[in-house]
Structure formats: C-alpha cells, structure tokens
Amino acid sequence: MPVNPTWIDGVGMSGYLMRRVDSVLTMHNGNALGARSGVIPGAGGLNVTLSGTTISVGSGIALVYYAGEGVFRVPMTSISTATLQAAHATLPRIDLVYLRVWCNSVDGSGLNTADIVYLPGTAASTPVAPTPTGTQIYMPLATISVPASGGGAASVSNAVRPFTVAPGGILPSTTAPPSPYVGQFYDNGTDLLRYNGSGWDTYQKVVTTAWTQPTLASGFTHNGNGNGNVRYRVVTTEGTRYMEWRGGLGITYSSNAIQNGGNFLNAALAASFRPTELQSMTGACSAASSSSLSLKVDFKADGTTQIVGTTSNTSDTYSTPVIRPPWLSLAGIRYPIS
C-alpha cells in the first residue's frame, strides 16, 4: 500500500502518520513500528524535586510513545509545581509524578495538550506506586516515598523516568534494551555492554583500583628483598574479576620451620576477595638458604593463604634439600575470583 513520505512538496500528512514518522528519531522498543519513551540523558529534563511540600518538575522535552499511535514529542517549557499531600497518620505511601498527553483522536477526550500530574498513592504497610486511571498516554517521571506522619521527610526518586537516545546511541539503563541488534551498546551505570548476537559483552571502563595492604601473621614482614609492601586489589577484565598481588614477604623461621603453617595473613581475606576454588600459584624466592628459586603459594576458597614447599632440614642434599628462603615475591600473581 503506498504511503506519503515526509518532506515532499504538496504532501499532506495526518497527525497519526507524523507520529509514526517521528519514531525513526529514537531507538526502538523491540517492535518494527515502535519507539522508546524517554527524555534525553544528561540534560536533566523533567527532573522532579521536592522542597518542603512543594513538588517541582523542571522544563524539558520528552518523547512519549503510545502503542499503535507512534511518538508524541512534548516540550514542557516552564516549571510545573504541585503540593505534596499530607502524610498518613500511621502508614507510608508512594506517590507518582507523570507526564500526561491528551490526544482527542486517540482517547476521545476532546483535548489536545499535555500536562504534569501528581498522583498520591494509597497508604499501606507495604505501599506501591499508583497506576494512572483514565489516562492512556503517559510517561512516569518520579516516585515520592512518603513515610507515616512523624516518620521523617518524604524523598523523591527519579529512577522511573526513562531515557531515550537516537538510533545507534548508547542508552544509559539499568536493564538491557529489548530485542537488541548486533552491535548495539548500552551503559548499565557501571560498564559499557555490546550485544554480540546471543549475549552482552562487557567493555568495562578503565579505572584506578586502590591497593590494600594486609596485616601479616607472626613470622612474616613486608618489603621482603626491597620488593615493596605486600598489597592486593581486585580488577575486572572483560567481565571477569581477578585478584592481583604485589610486594615481597620477609620470612623468618622457628626451629627451622616456617611459622603459622605458611599462612602469611593475620586474618582470612574478606569474602569478596576470595577465589571460588583453590588457586595454586608460584612466587620467586631468595637463592640464599634455598635450593629452589620459587615456592608454591595456595590461595584458598576460605580466604586463607599458604606458602608450600619450605623444609626444616639442616643438611642440604638432593633428596632432602634445604628450602628456607628469607623472602618471597608475590609480584605478578593474578588469578580469577569469579
């Protein structure tokens, strides 16, 4: 069936067709003729704030999509205000602020305009935000959590306000866009992700991760052989978390035996720093008092660490070598923890 394209001399278009055409200006919602409602990220458009009992909605432009009808472009050029309803005596509630569009050809309302609506919720022990009734075309902007009377101040969350970007743009969103195409990106607030056709690959940002210096167990000291203090940190590479170590351990022996069973940490690593299974690594050690130039270091799922391979022999022979190095380097040790 032939249709009228835009920007051709003498062509007349209905509001319906213009709304359909405008859908090409923003990313889709998973449907061929669909579009994603939202405001432009970064501009602060239609931001909701609360001062005392005055609710203010800033100016801004929104694209409001309605299924089967296309996109309504809504410019709110001035600040809108409303008055917060008084708190319930004993129960909390959640209120909703939303952008409403009236279109007579769609809803038969007799109106062709847009406005901001403040809709108080119902007080309850576990309150939920209300759903507009009698309104077909709308976009949520914010929720307001109102504690029971005497329970503190009400607070605004703009988290329900959606964002939208031009086709090919990077969408800031805590959830992945529906029906993604190969090569589509979105930012989940922590990482940049790209759809590869079957899943989302993570392209995390470059960050500077601080090193943590642990407290060592008795028999061990920092800066062994001048390698620096023992330190560790967690880094994420292509979606996988890794534990990295650096620095040198000074090692002393009691009755020719390594102390604390070789566990050089004063306390087990916190759960977020532990591997899910045993990780056995090697570290360079001193040639003095040692027939070996390296030792095995076990990093265990319970957060403990253990140097393995030292001996208490006093006579250095092929079958019973003396391995009691005064230092061990942890530089370059790296293993996955997720």
C-alpha positions as CSV (number, residue, x, y, z in Angstrom):
1,M,0.0,0.0,0.0
2,P,1.5,3.4,-1.0
3,V,2.1,6.0,1.7
4,N,3.1,9.6,1.8
5,P,6.7,10.2,2.7
6,T,7.7,13.3,4.5
7,W,9.3,16.5,3.1
8,I,7.7,16.3,-0.4
9,D,6.0,19.4,-1.7
10,G,2.3,19.3,-1.5
11,V,2.1,16.2,0.6
12,G,-0.4,16.3,3.4
13,M,0.0,14.1,6.5
14,S,-2.2,13.3,9.4
15,G,-1.0,13.6,13.0
16,Y,-1.0,9.8,13.1
17,L,1.4,9.5,10.2
18,M,3.6,12.3,11.6
19,R,3.8,10.4,14.9
20,R,4.7,7.2,13.1
21,V,7.4,9.0,11.2
22,D,8.9,10.5,14.3
23,S,9.5,7.0,15.7
24,V,12.6,7.0,13.4
25,L,14.2,9.7,15.6
26,T,14.6,7.4,18.7
27,M,15.6,3.9,19.4
28,H,13.1,1.1,19.0
29,N,11.3,-0.7,21.8
30,G,11.5,-4.1,20.2
31,N,8.8,-3.5,17.6
32,A,9.3,-2.5,13.9
33,L,7.0,0.5,14.3
34,G,7.7,1.0,18.0
35,A,9.8,3.5,19.8
36,R,11.2,4.1,23.3
37,S,9.7,6.7,25.5
38,G,12.1,8.9,27.5
39,V,14.0,12.2,28.0
40,I,17.4,13.0,26.7
41,P,20.1,11.7,29.1
42,G,22.4,14.3,30.6
43,A,20.2,17.3,30.1
44,G,18.2,17.0,33.4
45,G,14.9,17.4,31.6
46,L,11.7,17.0,33.5
47,N,13.6,16.4,36.8
48,V,11.4,16.2,39.8
49,T,12.4,17.8,43.1
50,L,10.8,18.3,46.5
51,S,11.2,21.3,48.8
52,G,9.0,21.1,51.9
53,T,5.6,20.3,50.4
54,T,6.3,21.8,47.0
55,I,6.8,19.4,44.2
56,S,8.6,20.9,41.2
57,V,9.1,19.5,37.7
58,G,11.7,21.1,35.6
59,S,11.4,22.0,32.0
60,G,12.4,19.6,29.3
61,I,11.4,17.7,26.2
62,A,10.1,14.1,26.2
63,L,9.3,11.5,23.6
64,V,6.2,9.6,24.7
65,Y,5.4,6.5,22.7
66,Y,1.9,5.0,22.6
67,A,1.4,1.6,21.0
68,G,-0.3,1.7,17.7
69,E,-0.1,5.5,17.5
70,G,3.6,6.4,17.4
71,V,5.6,9.1,19.2
72,F,4.3,12.3,20.8
73,R,7.0,15.0,21.2
74,V,6.3,17.0,24.3
75,P,8.1,20.3,25.1
76,M,7.5,21.4,28.6
77,T,8.9,25.0,28.5
78,S,8.3,26.0,32.1
79,I,8.5,24.6,35.6
80,S,5.3,22.8,36.9
81,T,4.5,22.6,40.6
82,A,2.2,20.7,42.9
83,T,1.6,20.4,46.6
84,L,2.5,17.1,48.4
85,Q,-0.4,15.5,50.1
86,A,-0.1,15.2,53.9
87,A,1.3,12.0,55.3
88,H,-1.0,9.3,56.7
89,A,-1.1,9.0,60.4
90,T,0.4,5.5,60.7
91,L,1.2,4.1,57.3
92,P,3.6,5.1,54.5
93,R,2.7,5.6,50.9
94,I,4.3,6.1,47.4
95,D,3.1,8.9,45.1
96,L,3.7,9.2,41.4
97,V,4.5,12.2,39.2
98,Y,4.0,11.6,35.5
99,L,3.7,13.4,32.1
100,R,0.3,13.1,30.6
101,V,-0.7,13.5,26.9
102,W,-4.2,14.2,25.7
103,C,-5.0,13.4,22.1
104,N,-8.6,13.6,21.1
105,S,-8.2,11.4,18.0
106,V,-6.8,8.6,20.3
107,D,-8.7,9.0,23.6
108,G,-11.8,11.0,22.6
109,S,-11.1,13.4,25.5
110,G,-11.8,16.5,23.4
111,L,-8.3,17.7,24.4
112,N,-5.1,18.0,22.5
113,T,-2.5,19.0,25.1
114,A,0.0,17.7,27.7
115,D,0.5,18.4,31.4
116,I,2.2,17.2,34.5
117,V,0.2,15.1,37.0
118,Y,0.9,14.5,40.7
119,L,-1.0,11.3,41.8
120,P,-0.9,10.4,45.5
121,G,-0.7,6.7,46.3
122,T,-2.6,4.6,48.8
123,A,-1.1,4.3,52.3
124,A,-0.3,0.8,53.3
125,S,2.2,-1.3,55.3
126,T,3.9,-2.2,52.0
127,P,2.9,0.6,49.6
128,V,3.3,0.6,45.9
129,A,3.2,3.4,43.4
130,P,-0.3,4.1,41.9
131,T,-1.2,3.4,38.3
132,P,-3.0,6.3,36.5
133,T,-6.6,5.7,35.5
134,G,-8.5,7.5,32.8
135,T,-5.1,8.3,31.2
136,Q,-4.0,6.4,28.2
137,I,-0.8,8.2,27.1
138,Y,1.7,9.0,29.8
139,M,5.3,8.6,31.0
140,P,6.4,8.2,34.6
141,L,8.8,10.9,35.9
142,A,9.3,10.2,39.6
143,T,8.0,8.4,42.7
144,I,7.8,10.1,46.1
145,S,8.2,8.0,49.2
146,V,6.1,9.5,52.0
147,P,6.6,8.0,55.5
148,A,3.9,8.0,58.1
149,S,3.4,11.2,60.0
150,G,6.3,11.8,62.2
151,G,8.4,9.2,60.4
152,G,10.7,11.7,58.6
153,A,10.8,13.6,55.4
154,A,9.4,12.5,52.1
155,S,12.0,11.7,49.4
156,V,12.0,11.8,45.6
157,S,13.3,9.1,43.2
158,N,13.7,9.9,39.5
159,A,14.7,6.3,38.8
160,V,11.4,5.6,37.0
161,R,12.0,8.4,34.5
162,P,13.1,6.6,31.3
163,F,15.8,7.8,28.9
164,T,15.9,7.5,25.2
165,V,18.6,8.2,22.6
166,A,18.8,8.4,18.8
167,P,19.1,5.1,16.9
168,G,22.7,3.9,17.4
169,G,23.1,5.9,20.6
170,I,24.4,4.5,23.8
171,L,21.4,4.2,26.2
172,P,22.0,4.6,30.0
173,S,19.8,2.0,31.6
174,T,20.0,-0.5,34.5
175,T,18.3,-3.1,32.2
176,A,19.2,-4.3,28.7
177,P,17.2,-2.8,25.8
178,P,14.6,-5.3,24.4
179,S,15.2,-7.1,21.1
180,P,18.8,-5.8,20.7
181,Y,20.6,-5.8,17.4
182,V,24.2,-7.0,16.8
183,G,26.5,-4.1,17.7
184,Q,24.0,-2.3,20.0
185,F,25.5,-0.7,23.1
186,Y,24.1,0.3,26.5
187,D,25.6,1.6,29.7
188,N,24.3,-0.1,32.9
189,G,25.8,2.5,35.2
190,T,29.0,0.5,35.8
191,D,30.1,-0.9,32.5
192,L,29.6,-0.5,28.7
193,L,28.0,-3.5,27.1
194,R,27.7,-4.6,23.5
195,Y,25.3,-7.2,22.0
196,N,27.1,-9.9,20.0
197,G,24.0,-11.7,18.6
198,S,23.5,-14.0,21.5
199,G,24.5,-12.1,24.6
200,W,26.1,-8.9,26.0
201,D,29.8,-8.5,26.1
202,T,31.2,-6.2,28.8
203,Y,33.5,-3.4,27.9
204,Q,34.3,-2.0,31.4
205,K,35.7,1.4,31.9
206,V,39.3,2.0,32.8
207,V,39.5,2.6,36.5
208,T,42.2,3.1,39.0
209,T,41.7,0.5,41.7
210,A,43.3,1.1,45.1
211,W,45.7,-1.5,46.6
212,T,45.0,-2.9,50.1
213,Q,47.9,-3.7,52.4
214,P,47.0,-6.6,54.7
215,T,48.2,-7.3,58.2
216,L,50.7,-10.1,58.2
217,A,50.8,-13.1,60.5
218,S,53.7,-13.6,63.0
219,G,56.8,-14.7,61.3
220,F,56.2,-12.5,58.1
221,T,57.1,-8.9,57.3
222,H,56.6,-6.5,54.5
223,N,59.1,-5.4,51.8
224,G,61.0,-8.6,51.5
225,N,64.2,-8.1,49.5
226,G,63.0,-4.5,48.8
227,N,60.1,-5.7,46.7
228,G,57.7,-3.3,48.4
229,N,54.9,-4.0,50.9
230,V,52.5,-6.8,50.3
231,R,49.4,-5.5,48.7
232,Y,46.3,-6.8,46.8
233,R,43.4,-5.5,44.7
234,V,40.5,-6.7,42.6
235,V,40.3,-5.8,38.9
236,T,37.7,-6.7,36.3
237,T,38.8,-7.7,32.8
238,E,36.2,-8.5,30.2
239,G,33.6,-9.2,32.8
240,T,35.8,-11.5,35.0
241,R,37.1,-10.4,38.4
242,Y,40.7,-11.1,39.2
243,M,42.8,-10.8,42.4
244,E,46.2,-9.2,41.9
245,W,49.1,-9.3,44.3
246,R,52.4,-7.4,44.6
247,G,55.2,-6.8,47.0
248,G,57.6,-9.1,48.9
249,L,57.3,-11.1,52.1
250,G,60.1,-11.3,54.6
251,I,60.1,-14.8,56.1
252,T,61.5,-15.9,59.5
253,Y,61.6,-19.5,60.7
254,S,61.1,-21.1,64.1
255,S,63.2,-24.2,64.8
256,N,63.9,-24.2,61.0
257,A,60.2,-24.4,60.2
258,I,58.1,-21.8,58.5
259,Q,55.7,-20.2,61.0
260,N,51.9,-20.3,61.1
261,G,51.9,-23.2,58.8
262,G,53.0,-20.9,55.9
263,N,49.8,-18.8,56.2
264,F,51.2,-15.3,55.9
265,L,48.0,-13.3,56.6
266,N,46.9,-12.4,60.1
267,A,43.2,-12.9,59.1
268,A,41.4,-14.6,56.2
269,L,40.5,-12.5,53.2
270,A,37.0,-11.0,53.1
271,A,34.5,-13.0,51.0
272,S,34.7,-10.5,48.1
273,F,38.4,-11.2,47.7
274,R,38.3,-15.0,47.8
275,P,38.6,-17.4,44.9
276,T,35.7,-19.8,44.4
277,E,38.2,-22.7,44.4
278,L,41.8,-23.3,45.3
279,Q,44.3,-21.2,43.2
280,S,47.9,-22.5,43.3
281,M,50.5,-20.0,42.1
282,T,54.3,-19.6,42.3
283,G,56.4,-16.8,43.5
284,A,60.1,-16.2,43.1
285,C,62.2,-16.6,46.3
286,S,65.7,-16.0,47.5
287,A,68.6,-18.2,46.4
288,A,70.1,-17.8,49.9
289,S,69.3,-20.8,52.2
290,S,67.2,-22.3,49.4
291,S,67.9,-25.0,46.8
292,S,64.8,-23.7,44.9
293,L,64.2,-20.3,43.3
294,S,60.4,-20.5,43.7
295,L,57.7,-21.6,46.1
296,K,54.1,-22.6,45.6
297,V,51.5,-20.3,47.2
298,D,48.0,-21.6,47.7
299,F,45.1,-19.1,47.8
300,K,42.1,-20.9,49.2
301,A,38.4,-20.6,48.9
302,D,38.1,-19.9,52.7
303,G,40.3,-16.8,52.3
304,T,43.4,-18.2,53.8
305,T,46.8,-18.3,52.1
306,Q,49.7,-20.8,52.5
307,I,53.3,-20.9,51.3
308,V,54.1,-24.5,50.4
309,G,57.5,-26.1,49.8
310,T,59.8,-25.0,52.6
311,T,61.7,-27.6,54.6
312,S,63.2,-27.9,58.1
313,N,66.2,-29.9,57.0
314,T,69.6,-28.8,58.3
315,S,71.6,-30.7,55.7
316,D,71.2,-29.7,52.0
317,T,71.2,-32.9,49.9
318,Y,69.5,-33.9,46.7
319,S,66.9,-36.0,48.5
320,T,66.4,-33.6,51.4
321,P,67.1,-30.1,50.2
322,V,67.2,-27.0,52.4
323,I,64.5,-24.6,51.3
324,R,64.2,-21.8,53.8
325,P,64.4,-18.6,51.7
326,P,64.4,-15.3,53.7
327,W,62.0,-13.7,51.3
328,L,59.3,-14.5,48.7
329,S,58.0,-12.2,45.9
330,L,54.2,-12.0,45.2
331,A,54.7,-9.7,42.2
332,G,52.7,-10.7,39.2
333,I,50.4,-13.2,41.0
334,R,47.0,-12.9,39.5
335,Y,44.0,-15.4,39.5
336,P,40.3,-15.2,38.8
337,I,37.8,-14.9,41.7
338,S,34.6,-15.0,39.7
